[in-house]
Amino acid sequence: MLRTGTILLFMLVTACNSNPIPGSPDATVSSAKLTPAPSLPGNPPTQSLDMLIGYGPQTGAWFLSGGQGQGRIGFGIAAGKSKPGSEISVRLDARPLNRDVRVRLSKLDEQRKPVSVIEERLIRRPDSDSSPRPELVVTMRLPEDTAITYLMSVEIIGDEDNVEDTLLSTVEVPVQELVAKLYADKNQFRSDETMVLKLTNEGRTDISLGMEYWIETERNGAWEKVPLTLAFIAIGYIHPPGSTFQQSVPLSKLKKGRYRIVKEVHADGTSLRNPVSFEFDIVD
């Protein structure tokens, strides 16, 4: 989980490569990402997910696990935030030899405990040792509910139904809203001043934004974009509810008149991407 003001790296992580898996959400700020999730948001990083949930640990007997254990099966598993009703997937690069695979999607309560199983699939072991072992992809659909966290689990089942290795990941479906306020400490400036622009997340969903903005001027009751040459660092930020982003905006290229500055923000785990604006005057 990224804290306020933390730089967001636009990337995918899997145990073996960075290719999106079939049926997974797009690799954007708002999407679930392919990564093992060792801990749940809001819990100390030393508290592993399996300890909190009650599943067996990732032993490394089958899955790649950062050099620990004998596991050789690469994987990708959905995690992070996703939209309601979207598909999420898990991919194993090969089916484990002489073992069953159980994939389960469960709903978690506010204490991060499983309260119900949404879907479960049991993939039986191949008929013989010589059977092909192609990659395994399992896709499940999230319910339409919001403000819910789900657990995706993958277990390798051995003889006598004992669990030999486990993958666990969480997917959050946030409230589908975007409430953000763009403002400054005053609305009248001189052209030799620098505005400290602020944006506060007033909603219940994390928002993401970059450094980019544009400025419009009011002419005859309509807004027109001011032709400015602006350069921005390509950095994305995630801000949780209640947090504030701020940046400096030089005003030296503006003449006396009425203006508004506009930024585009996105609510993570939603389709909402809206511009927000702040009106101000240059008085000299």
C-alpha positions as CSV (number, residue, x, y, z in Angstrom):
1,M,0.0,0.0,0.0
2,L,1.5,3.4,-1.0
3,R,1.4,6.1,1.6
4,T,0.5,9.8,0.9
5,G,2.8,11.3,-1.6
6,T,4.6,8.1,-2.4
7,I,5.7,7.9,-6.1
8,L,3.7,5.3,-8.0
9,L,5.7,3.1,-10.3
10,F,3.8,2.0,-13.3
11,M,4.9,-1.7,-13.5
12,L,3.8,-5.3,-13.2
13,V,5.6,-7.9,-11.1
14,T,5.4,-11.6,-11.4
15,A,7.5,-14.4,-10.1
16,C,9.0,-15.1,-13.5
17,N,8.2,-12.3,-16.0
18,S,6.2,-9.1,-16.6
19,N,3.7,-10.2,-19.1
20,P,0.0,-9.6,-18.3
21,I,-2.0,-12.8,-17.8
22,P,-5.1,-13.7,-19.8
23,G,-8.2,-12.3,-18.4
24,S,-6.5,-9.9,-16.0
25,P,-7.4,-6.2,-15.8
26,D,-5.3,-3.8,-17.8
27,A,-2.0,-2.8,-16.3
28,T,-3.0,0.7,-15.3
29,V,-3.0,2.8,-12.0
30,S,-6.6,1.6,-11.3
31,S,-6.0,-2.1,-12.2
32,A,-5.2,-5.1,-10.1
33,K,-1.5,-5.9,-10.7
34,L,0.3,-9.2,-11.0
35,T,2.2,-9.6,-7.8
36,P,2.3,-11.9,-4.8
37,A,0.9,-10.0,-1.8
38,P,2.8,-10.9,1.4
39,S,0.7,-8.7,3.7
40,L,-2.6,-7.0,3.9
41,P,-3.1,-3.2,3.8
42,G,-3.3,-1.7,7.3
43,N,-1.3,-4.6,8.9
44,P,2.3,-4.6,10.0
45,P,4.6,-5.9,7.2
46,T,5.9,-8.6,9.6
47,Q,2.4,-10.1,9.8
48,S,2.3,-12.4,6.8
49,L,-1.0,-12.8,4.9
50,D,-1.2,-16.6,5.7
51,M,-0.9,-15.9,9.4
52,L,-3.7,-13.3,9.3
53,I,-6.0,-15.4,7.1
54,G,-5.4,-18.9,8.5
55,Y,-4.0,-20.5,5.3
56,G,-0.8,-22.5,5.1
57,P,2.4,-20.6,4.2
58,Q,4.1,-20.3,0.8
59,T,6.6,-23.0,1.4
60,G,8.5,-22.8,-1.8
61,A,8.0,-26.5,-2.4
62,W,6.3,-25.7,-5.8
63,F,6.2,-22.0,-6.4
64,L,9.1,-19.7,-7.1
65,S,9.7,-17.8,-3.8
66,G,12.7,-15.5,-4.1
67,G,15.3,-18.2,-4.1
68,Q,13.9,-20.0,-1.1
69,G,12.8,-23.6,-1.4
70,Q,12.9,-25.9,-4.4
71,G,9.9,-24.5,-6.2
72,R,10.3,-24.0,-10.0
73,I,6.8,-23.0,-11.0
74,G,6.5,-19.3,-12.1
75,F,3.2,-17.6,-11.6
76,G,1.2,-14.4,-11.9
77,I,-1.7,-13.6,-9.6
78,A,-4.1,-10.6,-9.5
79,A,-3.7,-8.1,-6.6
80,G,-4.4,-4.5,-5.7
81,K,-7.6,-2.7,-6.8
82,S,-10.1,-3.7,-9.4
83,K,-13.5,-2.7,-10.7
84,P,-16.7,-4.5,-9.6
85,G,-17.7,-7.3,-11.9
86,S,-14.3,-7.5,-13.5
87,E,-12.3,-10.6,-14.3
88,I,-9.2,-11.5,-12.3
89,S,-6.8,-14.4,-13.0
90,V,-4.1,-16.5,-11.7
91,R,-1.5,-18.2,-14.0
92,L,0.9,-21.0,-13.3
93,D,3.6,-21.6,-15.9
94,A,3.2,-25.3,-15.5
95,R,0.9,-27.7,-13.7
96,P,2.5,-29.4,-10.7
97,L,3.3,-33.1,-11.2
98,N,0.9,-35.6,-9.6
99,R,-0.8,-32.9,-7.6
100,D,-4.2,-31.2,-7.6
101,V,-4.6,-27.4,-7.7
102,R,-7.3,-25.6,-5.7
103,V,-8.2,-22.0,-6.6
104,R,-10.6,-20.1,-4.5
105,L,-12.0,-16.6,-4.4
106,S,-13.3,-15.6,-1.0
107,K,-14.8,-12.5,0.6
108,L,-13.1,-10.9,3.6
109,D,-14.7,-9.1,6.4
110,E,-13.5,-5.9,8.0
111,Q,-11.1,-7.9,10.2
112,R,-9.6,-9.5,7.0
113,K,-11.1,-12.9,7.8
114,P,-12.8,-15.0,5.1
115,V,-16.6,-15.0,5.5
116,S,-17.8,-16.6,2.3
117,V,-16.4,-18.4,-0.7
118,I,-17.4,-16.7,-4.0
119,E,-16.0,-19.4,-6.3
120,E,-13.8,-22.4,-6.0
121,R,-12.3,-24.7,-8.7
122,L,-10.3,-27.9,-8.2
123,I,-8.1,-28.8,-11.1
124,R,-7.2,-32.5,-10.9
125,R,-3.7,-33.9,-11.4
126,P,-2.8,-35.3,-14.9
127,D,-3.7,-38.9,-15.5
128,S,0.0,-40.0,-15.8
129,D,3.5,-38.7,-15.2
130,S,4.0,-38.5,-19.0
131,S,1.0,-36.2,-19.6
132,P,1.8,-32.7,-20.9
133,R,2.1,-30.0,-18.3
134,P,0.9,-26.8,-20.0
135,E,0.5,-23.5,-18.2
136,L,-2.6,-23.2,-16.1
137,V,-4.8,-20.1,-16.2
138,V,-7.9,-19.7,-14.0
139,T,-10.1,-16.7,-14.4
140,M,-12.9,-15.7,-12.0
141,R,-15.3,-12.8,-12.0
142,L,-15.6,-10.4,-9.0
143,P,-19.2,-9.7,-7.7
144,E,-20.7,-6.2,-8.4
145,D,-20.4,-5.2,-4.7
146,T,-18.1,-2.3,-3.7
147,A,-16.1,-1.5,-0.6
148,I,-15.1,-5.2,-0.4
149,T,-11.8,-6.9,-0.2
150,Y,-11.4,-10.4,-1.7
151,L,-8.8,-13.1,-1.2
152,M,-7.5,-15.1,-4.1
153,S,-5.9,-18.4,-3.0
154,V,-4.0,-21.1,-4.9
155,E,-3.1,-24.3,-3.1
156,I,-1.1,-27.3,-4.3
157,I,-2.9,-30.4,-2.9
158,G,-0.8,-33.6,-2.3
159,D,-1.7,-37.0,-1.1
160,E,-4.3,-37.3,1.7
161,D,-5.4,-33.8,0.8
162,N,-2.4,-32.1,2.6
163,V,-1.5,-28.6,1.3
164,E,2.1,-28.5,0.1
165,D,2.3,-24.9,-1.1
166,T,0.1,-21.8,-1.1
167,L,-0.2,-18.5,-3.0
168,L,-2.4,-15.8,-1.4
169,S,-3.3,-12.3,-2.7
170,T,-5.9,-9.7,-2.0
171,V,-8.0,-7.7,-4.5
172,E,-9.9,-4.6,-3.3
173,V,-13.1,-3.3,-5.0
174,P,-13.4,0.3,-3.8
175,V,-16.4,2.6,-3.6
176,Q,-17.0,3.9,-7.2
177,E,-16.7,7.6,-6.6
178,L,-14.3,10.5,-7.2
179,V,-14.5,13.5,-5.0
180,A,-11.6,15.9,-5.2
181,K,-11.1,19.6,-4.6
182,L,-8.6,21.8,-6.3
183,Y,-7.8,25.1,-4.6
184,A,-5.1,27.6,-3.5
185,D,-4.9,29.8,-0.4
186,K,-6.2,32.8,-2.3
187,N,-7.7,33.5,-5.7
188,Q,-6.0,36.7,-6.7
189,F,-2.3,36.8,-7.7
190,R,0.3,39.0,-9.3
191,S,2.1,37.6,-12.4
192,D,5.4,37.6,-10.5
193,E,4.0,35.2,-7.9
194,T,4.0,31.4,-7.7
195,M,0.8,29.7,-6.8
196,V,0.9,26.8,-4.4
197,L,-1.8,24.6,-5.9
198,K,-3.5,22.0,-3.7
199,L,-5.7,19.0,-4.4
200,T,-7.5,17.2,-1.5
201,N,-9.1,13.8,-1.8
202,E,-12.5,14.3,-0.2
203,G,-13.9,10.9,-1.3
204,R,-13.6,7.4,0.0
205,T,-11.4,6.0,-2.8
206,D,-7.7,6.4,-3.5
207,I,-7.1,8.9,-6.3
208,S,-4.1,9.0,-8.7
209,L,-2.7,12.0,-10.5
210,G,0.4,13.4,-12.1
211,M,2.2,16.7,-12.3
212,E,0.5,17.7,-15.5
213,Y,-2.0,20.7,-15.6
214,W,-3.2,23.2,-18.1
215,I,-4.5,26.8,-17.8
216,E,-7.5,28.3,-19.5
217,T,-8.6,31.9,-19.8
218,E,-12.2,33.3,-19.8
219,R,-13.1,35.2,-23.0
220,N,-16.7,36.3,-23.8
221,G,-18.1,33.8,-21.2
222,A,-16.2,30.8,-22.6
223,W,-13.0,29.1,-21.5
224,E,-10.1,28.8,-23.9
225,K,-6.9,27.0,-23.4
226,V,-3.9,29.3,-22.9
227,P,-1.1,28.3,-25.4
228,L,1.8,27.7,-22.9
229,T,4.9,25.6,-23.3
230,L,5.0,23.4,-20.2
231,A,7.1,20.5,-19.4
232,F,6.4,17.9,-16.6
233,I,8.2,15.0,-15.0
234,A,6.3,11.8,-15.8
235,I,5.5,10.8,-12.2
236,G,2.2,9.4,-10.8
237,Y,1.0,9.8,-7.3
238,I,-1.6,8.0,-5.2
239,H,-3.4,9.8,-2.5
240,P,-5.7,8.1,0.0
241,P,-8.9,9.7,1.3
242,G,-8.3,12.8,3.3
243,S,-4.8,13.5,2.0
244,T,-3.6,16.5,0.0
245,F,-1.3,16.9,-3.0
246,Q,0.4,20.2,-3.7
247,Q,2.7,21.7,-6.4
248,S,4.1,25.1,-7.3
249,V,2.7,26.8,-10.4
250,P,4.6,29.8,-11.8
251,L,2.4,32.6,-13.1
252,S,4.9,34.8,-14.9
253,K,3.6,34.0,-18.4
254,L,0.1,35.2,-17.6
255,K,-1.3,38.6,-18.3
256,K,-4.0,40.4,-16.3
257,G,-7.3,38.5,-16.6
258,R,-9.5,35.6,-15.4
259,Y,-8.1,32.1,-15.5
260,R,-8.6,28.6,-14.3
261,I,-6.1,25.8,-13.8
262,V,-7.2,22.2,-14.6
263,K,-5.8,18.8,-13.5
264,E,-7.1,15.4,-14.4
265,V,-7.5,12.8,-11.6
266,H,-8.5,9.2,-11.6
267,A,-10.2,7.1,-8.8
268,D,-8.3,3.9,-8.5
269,G,-10.3,0.7,-9.1
270,T,-12.9,2.6,-11.0
271,S,-13.6,4.0,-14.5
272,L,-13.8,7.5,-13.2
273,R,-11.3,10.0,-14.7
274,N,-12.4,13.6,-14.3
275,P,-10.9,17.1,-14.6
276,V,-11.0,19.3,-11.6
277,S,-10.4,23.1,-11.8
278,F,-9.7,26.2,-9.7
279,E,-10.5,29.7,-10.9
280,F,-8.2,32.7,-10.1
281,D,-7.4,36.2,-11.3
282,I,-4.2,37.9,-12.3
283,V,-4.5,41.4,-11.1
284,D,-1.5,43.1,-12.8
